[in-house]
Amino acid sequence: SHRRILWKIFFTLFRRDLFVSFILHFIYAALRFVGPFLLNKLVLFVEGQTDEPDSYGYWLAFGLGASQAVATLCFTLSDYMAVSIGLRVRSTLSSAVFKQLLEIDPIGRQGTSQ
């Protein structure tokens, strides 16, 4: 019961950041599939199996590099956000526990260990 309430509170507090992190990780995963597809097209172009102009190869090479750069950026930002959320959750829990400890009556704490 308390765990469910705690999860609901944390989801309410951090849902926007969790959603953004999820979207960034989804973009990263999608772009990881684009790379091999573009690489296959580029290899076919270089081998001369297509009748496309030279600019087609340049665009394929640019797309391959750009997709991997954006994928890396999205992954790094998603990882940073996940670590940041984790640190905020830990500090929120620590401050909540500390606040509860401060509210305990000193006479009631006498029986507890140091």
C-alpha positions, 0 to 999 in steps of 0.5 A: 500500500505504501509502496504504491503510494510512493510510486504514484508520488514519484511518477507525479513528480518526475513524469515530464522528465521520464517522458522526455527521457523515454522519447529521446531513447525511442529516437535513439533506438529508431535511428540505430535501425536507420544506419544499417539500412543507409549503409546497405544503400550506400554500398549498393551505390558504390558498387554501381548497382544503381543508376542514381546520380553522384549527389545520391551517394553524397546524401546517403553518406551525409544521412548515415553520419547525421543519423548516427550523430543524432542517435548518439546525442539522444542516447547521451541526453537520455542517459544524463536525464535518467541519472539526474532523475535518479539523483533527485529521487534519492535526495527526495527520499533522503529528505523525506526520511530526515524530515520524519526523523526530526518529527519523532518525539525525543522521548520515543527515540530513547529506545532506539540504537544510535 
